[in-house]
């Protein structure tokens, strides 16, 4: 009887965790460019590009991956909460997903109303097709996802 209760408890816990992950995925890709966090509205505007400008002394790499540069702008009509932190950036194209942890990007504070998440990441992405971007924000009490769909990747020559 004890084994049956243990098995049922474990099954219920696994089902609960599975449902939580599914909700998290749904939240992540909901194309929600504006969220309320600590009573402040925070907006996301994403800019991605690849740099094909030739550089002195640089030889062409023999890899299919290219460096994608990103500038993800967080803005607010009021003050962005000082305790706000960006913990993850996710780039998705079709079935491919690339996860950038906080050590893979730089959080720049331009003003109290304007922050930027900047990165340069080497990935095998199709630059002709748009990508989806998701940014996880944390303020110590809650975690929310900002996302933007169909972000074009520009090319700089």
N, C-alpha and C positions, 0 to 999 in steps of 0.2 A: 504494500500500500504506500509506504514511504517513497519507493522508487517511482511509482505512478505519479505521485504529487510532485516530486522533483522534476520528472519529465514534463509534466503539464506546465509547471512554473517556468522551466527553461524555454519551452515552446512559446508560451505567451510573451516572454521577454524578447525572444527573437522576432516574433511577429511585430511587436511594438517598435523595435529598433528598425526593422525593415520599413515600416510605415513612416517613421521619422525621417529616414534617409530619403524616401520618395518625396515627402513634403518638402524637404530641404532642396532637392533637385528642382521641384516645381517652383519654389520660391526663387531659386537662383536664376532661372531662365524666364521669369515672368515679364521681361522687358519693362521693368519698373525703373525709369530713369530718375524718379524723384521719390524720396522717403522722408519721413519725419523721424528725427532722432534727437533725443534730449530737448524736445519742444522746438527744434529748428528744422526747417526744410533743407535737405541736401540734394543737389542735382549732379548728374553725371553727364559729361560730354567727352567722348572718346575720339582720339586721333591716332592713327597707326600709319606707318610708312616704312618703306625699305629705301636704302641709300645706294644708288647705283653710280654715284659720282666717282670717277676714277681718282685715286690718290697716289701721290708721288711715292715710288718705291714699293707699292703694294702689288702683289701678284694675285692672280685670280685663283680663288680656292677651288679645289676639286670635290666639293661636297654639294649635295642637292639642297641642303639647308641654307637659309639666308638669315641675316640679322633683321628682325622686325623691331622697330623703335616704336615706343608707345608713350603718349602723353594723355593721361586720363585726368581730366579736370573736374574737381569737386568744387561746387560753388554753393553759396547760400545767400539769401537776401539779408540775413542777420549774421551773427557770429557763429562760425563752425565751432562746435564744442571742443574745448582744449584737450579733453581727455579722449577724444575720438582717435581710433587707430585703424589703419588698414591692415588686415591680417592676410588676405589672399586676393589674388587676381587670377581669373580663369578665362582662357581664350578657347573658344569652341568653333570648329568648322566641320560640318557634317558630323561624323562619328568620332573625329579626333578631338581630344581635349588636352590642353596644356595648362598645368597648374604652376603658378608662380607664388612662392612663399614670401614672407616679408623680407628675407635676405636677398631676394632676386630683384627687388625694385627699390626705388628711393622715394620717400615721401617729402615733398617740398612744400613749404608754407610760404606762399607769396603775400598773403594778407590774412586778416581775420575772416574774410569772406571767400578767399580763393586758395585752394590747395591743389597740388598736382602729384599724381603718381607717375613716375617716369621709369622706363625700363628699356633695355636693349636685350633681346632674347633670341637665340639662334634656334629656329624651328623650321620644319619642313611644311610650309603652308602654301596653298595655292593663292597667289596674290591677285588673281582675277576674280576669285569668289570672295564675298564678304564673310566676316566672322561675327560671332557674338561675344560680348565682353561681360563679365560679371565681377563685381568688386565686393568683398565682404568687409563691412564696417563693424567695429565694436566700440562701445563706449563704457565698458565696465559692467553694465547691467544688462545689455541686450546686444544681439548680433542681428544685423540686417544685410540683405543683399541689394545692391544697385546693379541693374543690368541694362545693356543696350544691344539691340539686335541689328543685324545687317550693317555692320561697320565696314566701310570700304578701306582697303589698304592702298595708300597712295605710293607712287614711285617718284623719288627725287633723282634727277639726272644732273 
